[in-house]
């Protein structure tokens, strides 16, 4: 009060009561703020730190396949373009578009009447020339005896023999023409040379078609079995050659957008050269495709299994974080605190990662909630703890 009213006599009683000096108000506010701040700090030091809720998984040890992954394309095992070998009117089509056919199934029928007539004509020509050839041969035998007795001249005998030989050749030509006419008649009926599935029908009944036309009547794709072609970097070539020489390599494929069980086949083809432009080697796997899960032209994810690595330490892939110093995981201690542990990551297997260094089997790692964690932080496990062996692969 002495400070507040120090100027009482100078300014008057009323003025001192109304407004103290500004520096006095500043001093009072500073003391108040300091008091509140100290009280808050003292209270905070005594409060326990809240635990961070996290999802935890256990590192497990198990056998892990060593795989090469790629994107592949499904290819038909065989493709046949059906063309007509004879021309004429297309009388019948014996299948539906997109129909599955067995080998030898009747596909088309071309009007056979012109070729039936040609076959009959070839038969008649052969019969006529055979009769003439037989008569010429008998004349040759008679003249052979006559020339010995000098009843006919040598020139006449040679002429008779030449005529007989000529008719023999004519008979052979007629036999060939007859066989050709028979084939042309057979070609009027067109059969499936392979088992497979038909595509779009390009020519319908009633159309006049040409022999050996460049445009196919229909295309048949064999899809049981079926191929999947894919390319891998040439750096994998030594391992692929090494392990393929020991045993058959398994190839598993699945559509990239659908969660289904992978279709399993075997590696059956390796190209004889590395593509210089891309630095990759072309491979093919063969699949039975009994349920027709694979379709020609389809893109699929490919996993080529080279071998199996025993007793590898694996964790779910979401447990591994990447920082400025490399990959690391948050390991949960028995006191329910976390420590940041650098790790060396190996191959990926499904949704799991192989840990080459940094973890031991049985250690628990955080798989969700890492954003709120710092080394030494308290954690609280959420319900539904998973081990690496329980995650999807």
C-alpha positions as CSV (number, residue, x, y, z in Angstrom):
1,X,0.0,0.0,0.0
2,X,2.9,2.3,0.6
3,X,4.0,1.7,-3.0
4,X,0.6,2.1,-4.5
5,X,0.0,5.4,-2.7
6,X,3.5,6.8,-2.8
7,X,2.3,9.6,-5.1
8,X,-0.7,10.5,-3.0
9,X,0.5,13.9,-2.0
10,X,1.7,14.6,-5.5
11,X,-1.4,13.7,-7.5
12,X,-4.1,13.9,-4.9
13,X,-6.1,11.3,-3.0
14,X,-8.8,10.6,-5.7
15,X,-6.2,10.0,-8.5
16,X,-4.2,7.6,-6.4
17,X,-7.3,5.5,-5.6
18,X,-8.4,5.3,-9.2
19,X,-5.2,4.2,-11.1
20,X,-1.8,2.9,-9.8
21,X,1.3,3.1,-12.0
22,X,1.7,0.7,-15.0
23,X,4.9,-0.8,-13.7
24,X,3.1,-1.9,-10.6
25,X,0.5,-3.8,-12.5
26,X,3.2,-5.5,-14.6
27,X,5.0,-6.7,-11.5
28,X,1.8,-8.2,-10.0
29,X,1.0,-10.1,-13.3
30,X,4.5,-11.5,-13.6
31,X,4.4,-12.8,-10.0
32,X,1.0,-14.4,-10.7
33,X,2.2,-16.2,-14.0
34,X,5.3,-17.5,-12.3
35,X,3.3,-18.9,-9.5
36,X,0.8,-20.7,-11.8
37,X,3.7,-22.1,-14.0
38,X,5.6,-23.5,-11.1
39,X,2.5,-25.1,-9.7
40,X,1.8,-26.8,-13.1
41,X,5.3,-28.1,-13.4
42,X,5.3,-29.5,-9.9
43,X,2.0,-31.2,-10.6
44,X,3.2,-32.7,-14.0
45,X,6.3,-34.2,-12.5
46,X,4.3,-36.2,-10.1
47,X,1.7,-37.5,-12.7
48,X,2.4,-41.0,-14.3
49,X,2.9,-41.2,-18.0
50,X,0.0,-42.8,-20.0
51,X,0.7,-46.1,-21.8
52,X,0.4,-46.2,-25.6
53,X,-2.0,-48.9,-26.9
54,X,-0.3,-51.1,-29.5
55,X,-0.7,-54.4,-31.4
56,X,2.0,-56.8,-30.7
57,X,3.3,-59.9,-32.6
58,X,5.8,-62.5,-31.7
59,X,8.9,-63.3,-33.9
60,X,8.8,-67.0,-34.8
61,X,11.3,-69.4,-36.4
62,X,10.1,-71.6,-39.3
63,X,11.0,-72.8,-42.7
64,X,10.6,-70.1,-45.4
65,X,10.6,-70.7,-49.2
66,X,13.1,-68.6,-51.2
67,X,11.0,-67.1,-54.0
68,X,11.4,-65.0,-57.1
69,X,8.4,-62.8,-57.8
70,X,7.2,-61.5,-61.2
71,X,4.2,-60.5,-63.3
72,X,3.2,-63.1,-65.8
73,X,0.8,-63.6,-68.7
74,X,-1.4,-66.6,-69.2
75,X,-0.9,-68.3,-72.7
76,X,-2.8,-71.1,-74.3
77,X,-0.9,-74.4,-74.4
78,X,-1.7,-74.6,-78.2
79,X,-3.4,-72.3,-80.6
80,X,-4.9,-73.5,-84.0
81,X,-6.4,-71.3,-86.7
82,X,-9.0,-73.3,-88.6
83,X,-8.9,-72.7,-92.4
84,X,-10.7,-74.5,-95.3
85,X,-8.5,-76.6,-97.6
86,X,-11.2,-76.6,-100.3
87,X,-13.6,-73.8,-101.4
88,X,-17.3,-73.9,-101.7
89,X,-20.5,-73.1,-99.9
90,X,-20.5,-73.5,-96.1
91,X,-23.4,-75.7,-95.4
92,X,-23.3,-76.3,-91.6
93,X,-21.6,-75.0,-88.4
94,X,-21.6,-77.7,-85.7
95,X,-20.5,-75.7,-82.6
96,X,-21.3,-72.6,-80.6
97,X,-18.9,-69.7,-80.1
98,X,-16.9,-70.2,-76.9
99,X,-17.7,-73.9,-76.7
100,X,-15.3,-76.5,-75.3
101,X,-14.5,-79.2,-77.8
102,X,-12.8,-82.5,-77.8
103,X,-10.2,-83.4,-80.3
104,X,-11.8,-84.7,-83.6
105,X,-15.1,-82.9,-83.1
106,X,-16.9,-81.9,-86.3
107,X,-16.7,-78.1,-86.8
108,X,-17.8,-77.3,-90.4
109,X,-19.3,-78.9,-93.5
110,X,-18.6,-77.5,-96.9
111,X,-21.0,-78.4,-99.7
112,X,-19.6,-81.8,-100.8
113,X,-21.5,-82.3,-104.1
114,X,-18.9,-80.9,-106.5
115,X,-16.2,-83.0,-104.9
116,X,-18.4,-86.1,-104.9
117,X,-18.8,-85.6,-108.7
118,X,-15.1,-85.1,-109.1
119,X,-14.4,-88.3,-107.2
120,X,-16.8,-90.2,-109.5
121,X,-15.1,-88.8,-112.5
122,X,-11.7,-89.8,-111.3
123,X,-12.9,-93.3,-110.7
124,X,-14.3,-93.5,-114.2
125,X,-11.1,-92.2,-115.8
126,X,-9.1,-94.8,-113.8
127,X,-11.4,-97.7,-114.9
128,X,-11.2,-96.6,-118.6
129,X,-7.4,-96.2,-118.6
130,X,-6.9,-99.5,-116.7
131,X,-8.9,-101.3,-119.4
132,X,-6.8,-99.7,-122.2
133,X,-3.6,-100.5,-120.3
134,X,-4.6,-104.2,-119.9
135,X,-5.3,-104.4,-123.6
136,X,-2.0,-102.7,-124.5
137,X,-0.2,-105.2,-122.2
138,X,-1.8,-108.2,-124.0
139,X,-0.8,-106.7,-127.4
140,X,2.8,-106.4,-126.1
141,X,2.9,-110.0,-125.1
142,X,1.6,-111.1,-128.6
143,X,4.0,-108.9,-130.5
144,X,6.9,-110.2,-128.3
145,X,6.3,-113.7,-129.8
146,X,5.8,-112.4,-133.3
147,X,8.9,-110.3,-133.4
148,X,10.9,-113.4,-132.5
149,X,9.6,-115.2,-135.5
150,X,10.1,-112.1,-137.7
151,X,6.3,-111.9,-138.4
152,X,6.4,-108.2,-137.4
153,X,9.1,-105.6,-137.6
154,X,11.1,-104.4,-134.7
155,X,9.7,-100.9,-135.2
156,X,6.1,-102.2,-134.8
157,X,7.0,-104.1,-131.6
158,X,8.7,-101.0,-130.1
159,X,5.6,-98.9,-130.9
160,X,3.3,-101.5,-129.2
161,X,5.6,-101.6,-126.1
162,X,5.7,-97.8,-125.9
163,X,1.9,-97.6,-126.0
164,X,1.6,-100.2,-123.2
165,X,4.1,-98.3,-121.0
166,X,2.3,-95.0,-121.6
167,X,-1.0,-96.4,-120.6
168,X,0.6,-97.8,-117.4
169,X,1.7,-94.3,-116.5
170,X,-1.7,-93.0,-117.3
171,X,-3.2,-95.5,-114.8
172,X,-0.9,-94.3,-112.1
173,X,-1.8,-90.7,-112.8
174,X,-5.5,-91.6,-112.6
175,X,-4.9,-93.3,-109.3
176,X,-3.3,-90.2,-107.9
177,X,-6.1,-88.1,-109.2
178,X,-8.6,-90.4,-107.6
179,X,-6.8,-90.1,-104.3
180,X,-6.7,-86.3,-104.6
181,X,-10.5,-86.3,-105.3
182,X,-11.1,-88.5,-102.3
183,X,-9.0,-86.1,-100.1
184,X,-10.9,-83.0,-101.4
185,X,-14.2,-84.7,-100.5
186,X,-12.8,-85.4,-97.0
187,X,-11.7,-81.8,-96.6
188,X,-15.3,-80.8,-96.9
189,X,-15.7,-82.0,-93.3
190,X,-13.5,-79.9,-91.0
191,X,-12.6,-81.4,-87.6
192,X,-11.0,-80.0,-84.5
193,X,-7.3,-81.0,-84.5
194,X,-6.9,-80.3,-80.8
195,X,-9.1,-80.2,-77.7
196,X,-9.8,-76.7,-76.7
197,X,-12.2,-73.8,-76.5
198,X,-13.5,-72.0,-79.6
199,X,-13.3,-68.3,-80.1
200,X,-15.5,-66.0,-82.2
201,X,-17.0,-67.5,-85.3
202,X,-15.8,-65.5,-88.3
203,X,-17.8,-67.2,-91.1
204,X,-21.4,-68.3,-90.8
205,X,-23.3,-71.0,-92.7
206,X,-24.4,-69.9,-96.2
207,X,-21.2,-68.0,-97.0
208,X,-19.0,-68.9,-99.9
209,X,-15.5,-69.6,-98.6
210,X,-12.1,-69.8,-100.4
211,X,-9.6,-72.6,-100.1
212,X,-6.6,-71.7,-97.9
213,X,-7.9,-68.2,-97.2
214,X,-5.7,-66.1,-94.9
215,X,-8.8,-65.4,-92.7
216,X,-9.5,-68.2,-90.3
217,X,-12.9,-69.6,-89.8
218,X,-12.4,-69.9,-86.1
219,X,-9.5,-70.0,-83.6
220,X,-9.2,-72.8,-81.0
221,X,-7.1,-72.3,-77.8
222,X,-6.1,-75.3,-75.7
223,X,-6.4,-74.2,-72.1
224,X,-6.0,-77.6,-70.3
225,X,-3.1,-77.6,-69.6
226,X,-2.0,-74.0,-70.0
227,X,1.1,-71.9,-69.9
228,X,2.1,-68.9,-67.8
229,X,5.0,-66.9,-69.3
230,X,7.0,-64.5,-67.2
231,X,10.4,-62.8,-67.2
232,X,12.9,-62.4,-64.3
233,X,16.1,-60.3,-64.1
234,X,19.1,-62.2,-65.3
235,X,20.7,-62.0,-61.8
236,X,18.4,-64.9,-60.8
237,X,19.5,-67.1,-63.7
238,X,22.4,-68.9,-61.9
239,X,20.1,-69.8,-59.0
240,X,17.3,-70.9,-61.3
241,X,19.7,-73.1,-63.3
242,X,21.2,-74.5,-60.1
243,X,18.0,-75.5,-58.3
244,X,16.2,-76.6,-61.5
245,X,18.9,-79.1,-62.0
246,X,18.2,-80.6,-58.5
247,X,14.4,-80.8,-58.6
248,X,11.3,-79.5,-60.4
249,X,10.7,-75.9,-59.5
250,X,7.2,-75.0,-58.3
251,X,5.4,-72.0,-59.8
252,X,2.4,-70.5,-58.0
253,X,0.2,-67.8,-59.7
254,X,-2.8,-65.8,-58.6
255,X,-4.8,-62.9,-60.1
256,X,-3.5,-59.5,-58.8
257,X,-6.9,-58.2,-57.9
258,X,-8.7,-61.2,-56.4
259,X,-7.9,-63.0,-53.1
260,X,-8.0,-66.6,-54.1
261,X,-5.8,-69.7,-53.5
262,X,-2.8,-69.7,-55.8
263,X,-2.8,-72.1,-58.7
264,X,0.3,-74.3,-58.6
265,X,2.3,-75.6,-61.5
266,X,5.9,-76.4,-62.5
267,X,8.6,-74.6,-64.4
268,X,8.9,-76.3,-67.8
269,X,10.6,-73.8,-70.1
270,X,13.7,-71.5,-69.9
271,X,14.6,-69.4,-72.9
272,X,17.9,-70.0,-74.6
273,X,19.1,-66.4,-74.3
274,X,18.8,-63.4,-72.1
275,X,17.0,-60.4,-73.7
276,X,19.7,-57.8,-74.3
277,X,17.3,-54.9,-74.3
278,X,15.6,-55.7,-70.9
279,X,18.2,-57.8,-69.2
280,X,15.6,-60.5,-68.4
281,X,15.2,-64.2,-69.1
282,X,11.9,-65.6,-70.3
283,X,10.4,-68.5,-68.4
284,X,7.2,-70.6,-68.6
285,X,5.3,-72.6,-66.1
286,X,2.8,-75.4,-67.1
287,X,-0.5,-75.7,-65.1
288,X,-3.1,-78.5,-65.3
289,X,-5.8,-75.8,-65.1
290,X,-8.5,-78.4,-64.3
291,X,-10.9,-75.8,-62.9
292,X,-10.1,-73.3,-65.7
293,X,-9.0,-70.7,-63.2
294,X,-6.4,-69.4,-65.6
295,X,-7.5,-67.7,-68.9
296,X,-5.4,-66.8,-71.9
297,X,-4.3,-63.2,-71.9
298,X,-4.8,-62.8,-68.1
299,X,-2.1,-61.0,-66.0
300,X,-1.1,-62.9,-62.9
301,X,1.3,-62.6,-59.9
302,X,4.0,-65.3,-60.2
303,X,6.0,-66.8,-57.4
304,X,8.8,-69.1,-58.4
305,X,10.0,-71.2,-55.5
306,X,13.7,-72.0,-55.7
307,X,14.4,-73.7,-52.4
308,X,13.4,-73.6,-48.7
309,X,15.4,-71.9,-46.0
310,X,15.1,-73.7,-42.6
311,X,14.7,-72.0,-39.2
312,X,14.4,-68.4,-40.4
313,X,13.2,-65.7,-38.0
314,X,10.1,-64.0,-39.4
315,X,7.8,-61.2,-38.3
316,X,4.8,-59.5,-40.0
317,X,5.9,-57.0,-42.6
318,X,4.1,-54.1,-40.9
319,X,6.4,-54.5,-37.8
320,X,9.4,-53.2,-39.8
321,X,9.8,-49.5,-40.0
322,X,12.3,-47.5,-42.1
323,X,14.2,-44.6,-40.6
324,X,17.2,-42.4,-41.4
325,X,19.6,-45.2,-40.3
326,X,17.8,-48.0,-42.0
327,X,15.2,-50.6,-41.0
328,X,14.2,-51.0,-37.3
329,X,11.5,-52.5,-35.1
330,X,10.0,-51.6,-31.7
331,X,10.7,-54.5,-29.3
332,X,8.4,-54.8,-26.3
333,X,10.4,-55.5,-23.1
334,X,9.0,-57.5,-20.1
335,X,8.4,-54.2,-18.3
336,X,6.0,-53.2,-21.1
337,X,8.3,-50.5,-22.5
338,X,9.7,-50.4,-26.0
339,X,13.1,-50.2,-27.5
340,X,14.1,-49.3,-31.0
341,X,16.1,-52.2,-32.5
342,X,17.9,-52.0,-35.9
343,X,17.3,-55.1,-38.0
344,X,18.6,-56.5,-41.3
345,X,15.7,-57.6,-43.5
346,X,15.8,-60.6,-45.8
347,X,13.3,-62.1,-48.2
348,X,9.6,-61.4,-48.1
349,X,7.2,-64.4,-47.8
350,X,3.6,-63.4,-48.3
351,X,2.8,-60.9,-45.5
352,X,5.9,-61.7,-43.5
353,X,9.6,-60.7,-43.7
354,X,12.7,-62.7,-42.8
355,X,14.9,-60.9,-40.3
356,X,18.5,-61.8,-40.9
357,X,19.9,-59.9,-37.9
358,X,18.6,-58.1,-34.9
359,X,15.8,-60.3,-33.5
360,X,15.6,-63.6,-31.7
361,X,12.7,-66.1,-31.8
362,X,10.1,-65.3,-29.2
363,X,10.8,-61.6,-28.9
364,X,7.7,-59.4,-29.3
365,X,7.5,-56.6,-31.7
366,X,4.9,-53.8,-32.3
367,X,2.9,-54.2,-35.5
368,X,0.5,-51.3,-35.1
369,X,0.7,-48.0,-33.2
370,X,4.4,-47.1,-33.9
371,X,3.7,-43.5,-34.7
372,X,3.1,-42.6,-31.1
373,X,6.2,-44.5,-29.8
374,X,9.6,-43.4,-28.7
375,X,12.3,-45.5,-27.1
376,X,11.4,-46.2,-23.5
377,X,7.7,-45.4,-23.9
378,X,5.2,-47.4,-21.9
379,X,2.8,-49.6,-24.0
380,X,-0.4,-51.4,-23.5
381,X,-1.2,-54.4,-25.7
382,X,-4.5,-54.3,-27.6
383,X,-6.6,-57.5,-27.7
384,X,-6.0,-59.9,-30.5
385,X,-2.2,-60.4,-30.4
386,X,-0.9,-62.3,-33.4
387,X,2.3,-64.2,-34.0
388,X,4.1,-64.2,-37.3
389,X,3.0,-67.7,-38.0
390,X,-0.7,-66.7,-37.7
391,X,-0.5,-64.0,-40.4
392,X,-1.6,-64.7,-43.9
393,X,1.0,-65.8,-46.4
